[in-house]
Amino acid sequence: MKRTPLEKTIMWLMVSLLAISLLSCLNLLIVEYVRILILGMSLAIICITFPGEFQKNYVRVCFIAGSYAYILWLFDPAINGVAFFGEGAKAFNFYRVVSLGIILIATVLWILPLLARKISYKEFASKFTQNDMYVLIGILSVGVMLTLMEIARAYTEKTSVVEAILKGTKLIDCALVYILILRGTADNEFSEKKRVYTLLYAFLFFSVFTSLVGAGRAAAAYYTVRTPPKLEKSKGPTRQRRLLQLREKLLRVFSLNSHEALIVYEAGYAAGQKQWGESLEKLNKASTIPRLAIEEEKLMAEIEMGLYSKALQRLEKMPKHYRFSFFKSDKIVADLLTKLKSEAASSADYYLAGLFYLHLGNRKEAEKYFTESLSNFTNNANALYFLYDGNKTKLKSHNTIEMPAVGWLHPRTADKAVTKSGGILTIVNNQQVEGKLWVTPGDYKMTIMARDSGTPYEKAKASGFDPACKIRVWADNTFKSLRVISTNGVFNAYAFDVKIENEPSDVIIEFTNDTYNNSRGWDRNVSISRIILNKLSAD
């Protein structure tokens, strides 16, 4: 029995579904590559073991349909495992639209003869067996249960119920795949080998390709994350940002080994005893590979210890859509509110509270505290970005934005401190300070307000000493060397153009020519008050 042109078209549409899925394979977790490999090997073994009967057996053909359905489920970012570590994608994201479009085209083609009355309804209905009905009822029943679970989750997290219902309809895609593979690519006969083999070989190729991609990603992740810090620093901000992005994407790739698990257990025990210093020390030991779950626990310990500057630094590094998973958030909220009620509360404290509520998923409260923080610092770049959720239209009205050096720039080396006084940050050693900048991508003019703060200019000139401070600045991928000197002790503006491509981006400032000679009265220190950004026109 030869395949009809209609069957061939439907079959190649199903093969194209796999091809479209290949474009998304870089977003998978390592464990998902392993699952695809196991699925492909299982199909290959069955095909090799029963070469003459493979295409005749209903259950084995169902296996192919199930494999395709699994791919549909796996690659949809709105419902796969990645969604549990953030807000997840919208129910109708790019992959859902494209994959569902292919399936619907194939479905319409399959029922076209019925709509054109080239086949009777009775004849069309006879294509379905009783087993088909059982399978479809099972798939749709699971779909209803998953929809109800998504709705319950939406009510709990106060998110969109409509989105939840749309996510639950994903099982309709799977049901259509089942129908098309079993009924759309062959009439009623199971006698032709080529009918199923094209789909089988396409899926086996898909399994091999994605498994190779997964192996490559695992190897790259392992060697990059395990690179010694000294080598990491020597490559500049491009490598540092790439490393951080890789770590964040692969948080679930590596499970805790026995030693790390013991450290995390001991940290939890210390936290239970309210020994926050010991808990934080243990968690720092467990952070060879950063994990956001551990970052959350560190954040809790830092707030309990009153280390608000450290907590703010940690929050700014977290992905924008990351949502906290720990259950002690109420206690931390209470501590933050107590701090805000005190007379010592600053704009930075309100900003910290806004970031905390943002990662709790309570946007209404977050906006309230961001707005309050901006009442004292009206053009804080990061606070404006989070207040407007990165909305370019709303941010356009703020042509000039800035970040204060104190509270935003932090030493990259724990054993080298900086001094802070009256909103001025002074770097007294050869070292790097860094901050996370949250602005929309584009071209900016960056201005660093800085001065040399060592030996006064007149005294230095009289003794033949050059007080000029040399600094290196990385802003995203832009690099600039500056010579900072002030003849009258005031802050000068050092401006240059930067191209911001990432959200967030790294700003790193390195002081490179520190000198101290007490006998001669020679000293070099560099002070920074703020960093200003002006959005450049697109012309």
C-alpha positions as CSV (number, residue, x, y, z in Angstrom):
1,M,0.0,0.0,0.0
2,K,1.6,3.3,-1.1
3,R,1.5,6.4,1.0
4,T,-0.8,9.1,-0.3
5,P,0.6,12.7,-1.0
6,L,-1.4,13.8,2.1
7,E,0.3,11.2,4.3
8,K,3.7,12.3,3.0
9,T,3.0,15.9,3.7
10,I,1.8,15.3,7.2
11,M,4.8,13.0,7.9
12,W,7.3,15.7,6.7
13,L,5.5,18.4,8.8
14,M,6.1,16.1,11.8
15,V,9.8,15.8,10.9
16,S,9.9,19.6,10.6
17,L,8.6,19.8,14.1
18,L,11.7,18.1,15.3
19,A,13.8,20.4,13.2
20,I,12.2,23.5,14.8
21,S,12.9,21.9,18.2
22,L,16.6,21.6,17.5
23,L,16.8,25.4,17.4
24,S,15.8,25.5,21.1
25,C,18.0,22.6,22.3
26,L,20.6,25.0,23.9
27,N,18.1,25.9,26.5
28,L,17.8,22.5,28.0
29,L,19.1,21.3,31.4
30,I,21.7,18.6,31.3
31,V,19.3,16.0,32.9
32,E,16.9,16.7,30.0
33,Y,19.6,15.8,27.4
34,V,20.0,12.5,29.3
35,R,16.3,11.8,29.1
36,I,16.3,12.4,25.3
37,L,19.3,10.1,24.9
38,I,17.6,7.3,26.9
39,L,14.3,7.8,24.9
40,G,16.2,7.6,21.6
41,M,18.2,4.5,22.7
42,S,15.0,2.8,23.8
43,L,13.4,3.3,20.4
44,A,16.6,2.1,18.7
45,I,16.7,-1.1,20.7
46,I,13.1,-1.9,20.0
47,C,13.6,-1.2,16.3
48,I,16.7,-3.4,16.2
49,T,15.1,-6.2,18.2
50,F,11.9,-6.3,16.3
51,P,12.8,-5.1,12.8
52,G,10.0,-6.9,11.0
53,E,7.3,-6.2,13.5
54,F,8.1,-2.7,14.6
55,Q,5.7,-1.0,12.2
56,K,2.9,-3.5,12.9
57,N,2.7,-3.0,16.7
58,Y,0.3,-0.4,17.9
59,V,2.2,0.1,21.2
60,R,5.5,0.7,19.5
61,V,4.0,3.3,17.2
62,C,2.5,4.9,20.2
63,F,6.0,5.1,21.6
64,I,7.0,7.4,18.7
65,A,3.9,9.5,19.2
66,G,4.8,9.7,22.9
67,S,8.4,10.7,22.1
68,Y,7.1,13.6,19.9
69,A,4.7,14.7,22.6
70,Y,7.6,14.7,25.1
71,I,9.6,17.0,22.9
72,L,6.6,19.4,22.7
73,W,6.4,19.4,26.5
74,L,10.2,19.6,27.0
75,F,10.9,22.6,24.8
76,D,8.0,24.8,25.9
77,P,9.7,27.2,28.4
78,A,6.3,28.0,30.0
79,I,5.9,24.6,31.5
80,N,9.3,22.9,31.6
81,G,11.6,22.7,34.7
82,V,13.2,26.1,34.1
83,A,10.0,27.8,34.8
84,F,10.2,26.8,38.5
85,F,13.3,29.1,38.9
86,G,11.6,32.2,37.7
87,E,8.4,33.5,36.2
88,G,8.7,31.2,33.2
89,A,7.7,32.1,29.7
90,K,4.2,33.2,28.6
91,A,1.8,30.4,27.7
92,F,1.9,31.5,24.0
93,N,5.7,31.9,23.6
94,F,7.7,31.6,20.4
95,Y,8.1,27.8,20.6
96,R,4.4,27.2,21.4
97,V,3.2,29.3,18.6
98,V,5.5,27.7,16.0
99,S,5.1,24.1,17.1
100,L,1.3,24.4,17.5
101,G,1.2,26.1,14.1
102,I,2.9,23.1,12.4
103,I,0.6,20.7,14.2
104,L,-2.6,22.6,13.3
105,I,-1.6,22.8,9.7
106,A,-1.1,19.0,9.6
107,T,-4.4,18.5,11.4
108,V,-6.3,20.7,9.0
109,L,-4.7,18.8,6.1
110,W,-5.8,15.5,7.7
111,I,-9.4,16.5,8.1
112,L,-9.6,18.3,4.7
113,P,-11.0,15.3,2.9
114,L,-13.9,15.2,5.4
115,L,-14.5,18.9,5.1
116,A,-14.5,18.6,1.3
117,R,-16.9,15.7,1.6
118,K,-14.5,13.4,-0.2
119,I,-14.9,11.0,2.6
120,S,-18.0,10.3,4.8
121,Y,-18.1,11.0,8.5
122,K,-18.7,7.3,9.1
123,E,-15.7,6.3,7.1
124,F,-13.5,9.0,8.8
125,A,-14.7,7.8,12.2
126,S,-13.8,4.2,11.4
127,K,-10.1,5.3,11.3
128,F,-10.2,5.4,15.1
129,T,-9.9,2.3,17.2
130,Q,-11.1,1.7,20.7
131,N,-7.5,1.9,21.9
132,D,-7.3,5.4,20.4
133,M,-10.3,6.5,22.4
134,Y,-8.7,5.2,25.6
135,V,-5.5,7.1,24.9
136,L,-7.2,10.3,24.0
137,I,-9.4,10.2,27.1
138,G,-6.3,9.6,29.2
139,I,-4.4,12.5,27.6
140,L,-7.2,14.9,28.0
141,S,-7.9,13.8,31.6
142,V,-4.3,14.5,32.5
143,G,-4.7,17.8,30.7
144,V,-7.6,18.8,32.9
145,M,-5.8,17.8,36.1
146,L,-2.7,19.8,35.1
147,T,-4.9,22.8,34.2
148,L,-6.5,22.7,37.7
149,M,-3.1,22.5,39.3
150,E,-1.9,25.5,37.2
151,I,-5.0,27.4,38.3
152,A,-4.4,26.6,41.9
153,R,-0.8,27.7,41.6
154,A,-1.9,31.0,39.9
155,Y,-4.2,31.7,42.9
156,T,-1.5,30.9,45.4
157,E,1.2,33.1,43.6
158,K,-1.4,35.7,42.6
159,T,-0.5,35.4,38.9
160,S,-2.7,35.3,35.8
161,V,-5.4,32.6,35.8
162,V,-5.8,33.0,32.1
163,E,-2.1,32.1,31.6
164,A,-2.6,29.1,33.8
165,I,-5.5,27.8,31.7
166,L,-3.5,28.3,28.5
167,K,-0.6,26.4,30.0
168,G,-2.9,23.5,30.8
169,T,-4.1,23.3,27.2
170,K,-0.6,22.0,26.2
171,L,-2.0,18.4,26.4
172,I,-4.2,19.3,23.3
173,D,-0.9,19.6,21.4
174,C,0.2,16.2,22.6
175,A,-3.2,14.6,21.7
176,L,-3.0,16.1,18.2
177,V,0.5,14.6,17.8
178,Y,-0.7,11.2,18.8
179,I,-3.6,11.4,16.2
180,L,-1.4,12.6,13.4
181,I,1.3,10.0,13.8
182,L,-1.1,7.0,14.3
183,R,-3.8,8.1,11.9
184,G,-2.5,11.0,9.8
185,T,0.5,9.1,8.4
186,A,-1.2,5.8,7.5
187,D,-4.7,4.9,6.7
188,N,-5.7,1.8,8.7
189,E,-2.9,-0.4,7.7
190,F,0.3,-1.1,9.6
191,S,1.9,-2.9,6.8
192,E,4.3,-0.4,5.3
193,K,7.7,-0.1,7.0
194,K,8.7,3.3,5.4
195,R,5.6,4.9,6.9
196,V,7.0,4.8,10.4
197,Y,10.7,4.6,9.7
198,T,11.0,8.1,8.4
199,L,9.6,9.5,11.7
200,L,11.7,7.0,13.7
201,Y,15.0,7.9,12.0
202,A,14.2,11.6,12.3
203,F,13.7,11.2,16.0
204,L,16.9,9.1,16.5
205,F,18.9,11.8,14.7
206,F,17.3,14.4,16.9
207,S,18.3,12.3,20.0
208,V,21.9,11.9,18.9
209,F,22.3,15.6,18.0
210,T,20.8,17.0,21.2
211,S,22.9,14.5,23.3
212,L,26.1,15.7,21.6
213,V,25.1,19.3,22.4
214,G,24.4,18.3,26.0
215,A,27.8,16.6,26.3
216,G,29.5,19.7,24.9
217,R,27.7,22.0,27.3
218,A,28.4,19.8,30.3
219,A,32.1,19.8,29.4
220,A,32.2,23.6,28.8
221,A,30.4,24.2,32.0
222,Y,32.7,22.0,34.1
223,Y,35.9,23.5,32.8
224,T,34.7,27.1,32.8
225,V,33.2,27.0,36.3
226,R,36.3,25.2,37.7
227,T,38.7,27.8,36.2
228,P,40.9,29.3,39.0
229,P,39.8,32.9,39.9
230,K,43.2,34.3,39.0
231,L,42.8,33.2,35.4
232,E,39.2,34.5,35.4
233,K,40.3,38.0,36.4
234,S,43.1,38.2,33.9
235,K,40.6,38.1,31.0
236,G,38.7,41.2,31.9
237,P,34.9,41.8,32.1
238,T,33.9,39.8,28.9
239,R,35.1,36.6,30.5
240,Q,33.7,37.5,33.9
241,R,30.2,38.2,32.5
242,R,30.2,35.1,30.3
243,L,31.2,33.0,33.3
244,L,28.5,34.5,35.4
245,Q,25.9,33.9,32.7
246,L,27.0,30.3,32.3
247,R,26.8,29.7,36.0
248,E,23.3,31.1,36.3
249,K,22.1,29.1,33.3
250,L,23.6,25.9,34.6
251,L,22.6,26.2,38.3
252,R,20.9,22.8,38.1
253,V,23.5,21.0,36.1
254,F,25.7,20.0,39.0
255,S,24.2,18.3,42.1
256,L,25.9,18.8,45.5
257,N,28.7,16.3,46.1
258,S,28.9,14.6,49.5
259,H,31.3,17.2,50.9
260,E,29.2,20.2,49.7
261,A,26.1,18.5,51.0
262,L,27.7,18.1,54.5
263,I,28.7,21.8,54.5
264,V,25.2,22.9,53.5
265,Y,23.7,20.7,56.2
266,E,26.0,22.2,58.8
267,A,25.1,25.7,57.6
268,G,21.4,24.9,58.1
269,Y,22.1,23.5,61.5
270,A,24.0,26.7,62.5
271,A,21.2,28.9,61.1
272,G,18.7,26.9,63.2
273,Q,20.8,27.7,66.3
274,K,20.8,31.4,65.1
275,Q,24.6,31.2,64.8
276,W,24.5,33.4,61.7
277,G,28.2,34.1,61.4
278,E,29.0,30.3,61.4
279,S,26.2,29.7,58.9
280,L,27.5,32.3,56.5
281,E,31.0,30.9,56.8
282,K,29.8,27.4,55.9
283,L,27.8,28.7,53.0
284,N,30.7,30.6,51.6
285,K,32.7,27.3,51.6
286,A,29.9,25.7,49.7
287,S,30.0,28.3,46.9
288,T,32.7,27.0,44.7
289,I,29.9,26.8,42.1
290,P,27.3,29.5,42.9
291,R,23.7,28.3,43.3
292,L,20.8,30.7,43.8
293,A,19.4,28.5,46.5
294,I,22.6,29.0,48.5
295,E,22.6,32.7,47.6
296,E,19.1,33.0,49.2
297,E,20.4,31.4,52.4
298,K,23.4,33.8,52.4
299,L,21.0,36.7,51.9
300,M,19.0,35.6,54.9
301,A,22.1,35.3,57.1
302,E,23.4,38.7,56.0
303,I,20.1,40.4,56.8
304,E,19.9,38.6,60.2
305,M,23.4,39.9,60.9
306,G,22.5,43.4,59.8
307,L,24.8,43.3,56.8
308,Y,22.5,45.3,54.6
309,S,25.1,46.5,52.2
310,K,26.2,42.9,51.5
311,A,22.5,41.9,51.1
312,L,21.9,44.7,48.6
313,Q,25.0,43.7,46.6
314,R,23.7,40.1,46.5
315,L,20.2,41.1,45.5
316,E,21.4,43.2,42.6
317,K,23.3,40.2,41.1
318,M,20.2,38.0,41.1
319,P,18.3,37.5,37.8
320,K,15.4,40.0,37.5
321,H,12.7,37.3,37.3
322,Y,14.1,35.0,40.0
323,R,11.7,34.2,42.8
324,F,12.8,33.3,46.3
325,S,12.1,29.7,47.4
326,F,12.9,29.8,51.1
327,F,10.1,29.8,53.7
328,K,11.6,32.3,56.2
329,S,10.8,35.4,54.1
330,D,8.2,36.7,56.6
331,K,10.9,37.0,59.3
332,I,13.2,38.9,56.9
333,V,10.4,41.2,55.8
334,A,9.7,41.9,59.5
335,D,13.4,42.7,60.1
336,L,13.5,45.0,57.0
337,L,10.3,46.9,58.1
338,T,11.8,47.3,61.6
339,K,14.9,48.9,60.0
340,L,12.8,51.2,57.8
341,K,10.9,52.5,60.8
342,S,14.1,53.6,62.5
343,E,15.4,57.1,62.1
344,A,18.6,55.6,60.6
345,A,16.7,54.3,57.5
346,S,18.2,55.6,54.2
347,S,17.2,55.6,50.6
348,A,19.3,52.5,50.2
349,D,17.2,50.6,52.8
350,Y,14.0,51.4,50.9
351,Y,15.7,50.2,47.7
352,L,16.7,47.0,49.5
353,A,13.2,46.4,50.6
354,G,11.9,47.0,47.1
355,L,14.3,44.4,45.6
356,F,13.4,41.9,48.3
357,Y,9.6,42.3,47.6
358,L,10.4,42.1,43.8
359,H,12.0,38.7,44.3
360,L,9.2,37.6,46.5
361,G,6.9,38.2,43.5
362,N,5.0,41.1,45.3
363,R,5.4,43.8,42.6
364,K,2.9,46.1,44.3
365,E,4.9,46.4,47.5
366,A,8.1,46.5,45.5
367,E,7.0,49.5,43.5
368,K,5.9,51.3,46.7
369,Y,9.4,51.0,48.2
370,F,11.2,51.8,45.0
371,T,9.2,55.0,44.7
372,E,10.0,55.9,48.3
373,S,13.8,55.3,47.7
374,L,13.6,57.5,44.6
375,S,12.1,60.4,46.7
376,N,15.6,60.9,48.1
377,F,17.6,59.9,45.0
378,T,15.4,60.8,42.1
379,N,17.5,59.4,39.2
380,N,19.0,56.2,40.7
381,A,19.5,54.1,37.6
382,N,18.8,50.7,39.1
383,A,15.8,51.7,41.2
384,L,14.2,53.3,38.1
385,Y,14.8,50.2,36.0
386,F,13.2,47.9,38.6
387,L,10.3,50.4,39.2
388,Y,9.4,50.4,35.5
389,D,10.4,46.7,35.0
390,G,12.8,47.8,32.2
391,N,10.0,49.5,30.2
392,K,11.9,51.6,27.6
393,T,9.0,54.0,27.1
394,K,8.7,54.9,30.8
395,L,12.5,55.2,31.1
396,K,12.8,57.6,28.2
397,S,11.8,60.5,30.3
398,H,14.9,60.0,32.5
399,N,17.6,61.2,30.1
400,T,20.2,61.4,33.0
401,I,20.5,58.6,35.4
402,E,23.2,57.8,37.9
403,M,24.5,55.5,40.6
404,P,26.1,56.5,43.9
405,A,29.6,55.1,44.5
406,V,28.9,54.4,48.1
407,G,26.5,51.4,48.6
408,W,26.8,50.4,44.9
409,L,30.5,49.8,44.2
410,H,32.0,47.0,46.3
411,P,35.5,45.6,46.5
412,R,36.0,42.4,44.4
413,T,38.7,41.2,46.8
414,A,37.4,40.4,50.3
415,D,40.8,41.3,52.0
416,K,41.0,44.7,50.5
417,A,38.7,47.3,51.9
418,V,37.7,50.8,50.8
419,T,36.8,53.8,52.9
420,K,33.4,55.5,52.8
421,S,32.6,59.0,54.0
422,G,29.9,61.5,53.2
423,G,28.8,59.7,50.0
424,I,32.4,59.4,48.8
425,L,34.1,56.0,48.2
426,T,37.9,56.0,48.3
427,I,40.1,53.2,47.0
428,V,43.4,53.1,48.9
429,N,45.0,50.0,47.4
430,N,45.6,48.6,44.0
431,Q,42.3,46.7,43.6
432,Q,39.0,46.5,41.7
433,V,35.5,47.6,42.8
434,E,32.4,46.5,40.9
435,G,28.7,47.2,40.7
436,K,25.8,45.7,38.8
437,L,24.2,48.2,36.4
438,W,20.5,47.7,35.5
439,V,19.7,49.8,32.4
440,T,18.1,49.1,29.1
441,P,20.7,48.2,26.3
442,G,21.9,51.1,24.2
443,D,24.6,53.7,23.7
444,Y,25.4,56.0,26.7
445,K,27.8,58.6,27.7
446,M,29.2,57.5,31.1
447,T,30.7,60.2,33.4
448,I,32.7,59.2,36.4
449,M,33.0,61.9,39.1
450,A,36.4,61.3,40.6
451,R,39.4,63.0,42.2
452,D,42.9,62.1,43.6
453,S,42.7,62.0,47.4
454,G,46.3,61.4,48.4
455,T,49.0,63.9,48.7
456,P,47.6,67.4,48.0
457,Y,48.6,68.8,44.6
458,E,50.7,71.8,45.8
459,K,52.6,69.6,48.3
460,A,53.1,66.9,45.7
461,K,54.4,69.4,43.1
462,A,56.8,70.9,45.6
463,S,58.3,67.5,46.3
464,G,58.4,66.3,42.7
465,F,55.6,63.7,43.2
466,D,53.0,63.0,40.6
467,P,49.7,62.5,42.5
468,A,47.7,61.5,39.4
469,C,45.8,58.2,39.9
470,K,45.5,55.7,37.0
471,I,42.3,53.8,36.8
472,R,40.9,51.3,34.4
473,V,37.1,51.1,33.7
474,W,35.1,48.3,32.2
475,A,31.4,49.1,31.5
476,D,30.0,46.0,29.9
477,N,32.3,45.4,26.9
478,T,33.7,49.0,26.9
479,F,37.2,49.5,28.3
480,K,38.7,52.9,29.2
481,S,41.9,54.0,30.9
482,L,41.7,57.3,32.8
483,R,44.2,59.6,34.6
484,V,42.5,61.2,37.6
485,I,44.0,64.4,39.0
486,S,42.5,67.4,40.7
487,T,44.6,70.6,41.4
488,N,42.0,72.0,43.9
489,G,40.6,68.9,45.5
490,V,37.2,69.0,43.7
491,F,35.7,66.2,41.8
492,N,36.2,66.3,38.0
493,A,34.1,64.7,35.3
494,Y,35.7,61.9,33.3
495,A,33.3,61.1,30.4
496,F,33.4,58.5,27.6
497,D,30.9,56.6,25.4
498,V,29.9,53.1,26.4
499,K,27.7,50.5,24.7
500,I,25.5,48.6,27.1
501,E,24.4,45.2,25.6
502,N,23.3,43.2,28.7
503,E,20.8,43.4,31.5
504,P,22.4,43.7,34.0
505,S,25.9,44.8,33.0
506,D,29.1,44.9,35.0
507,V,30.9,48.1,35.9
508,I,34.4,47.5,37.2
509,I,36.8,50.2,38.2
510,E,40.4,49.2,39.0
511,F,43.0,51.5,40.7
512,T,46.4,50.5,39.4
513,N,49.2,52.9,40.7
514,D,48.8,53.0,44.4
515,T,51.9,54.5,46.2
516,Y,52.6,55.1,49.9
517,N,55.8,56.6,51.3
518,N,55.3,58.1,54.7
519,S,58.8,59.5,55.1
520,R,58.3,61.7,52.0
521,G,54.6,62.3,52.5
522,W,53.7,60.6,49.2
523,D,50.4,58.9,48.9
524,R,48.0,58.1,46.1
525,N,44.3,57.3,46.7
526,V,41.4,57.8,44.3
527,S,37.9,58.9,45.3
528,I,34.7,58.4,43.4
529,S,31.4,60.1,44.3
530,R,29.0,58.9,41.5
531,I,28.7,57.5,38.0
532,I,26.3,59.3,35.6
533,L,24.8,58.0,32.4
534,N,23.2,60.0,29.6
535,K,21.4,58.1,26.9
536,L,22.8,58.9,23.5
537,S,20.4,59.4,20.5
538,A,20.0,56.6,18.0
539,D,21.2,58.9,15.2
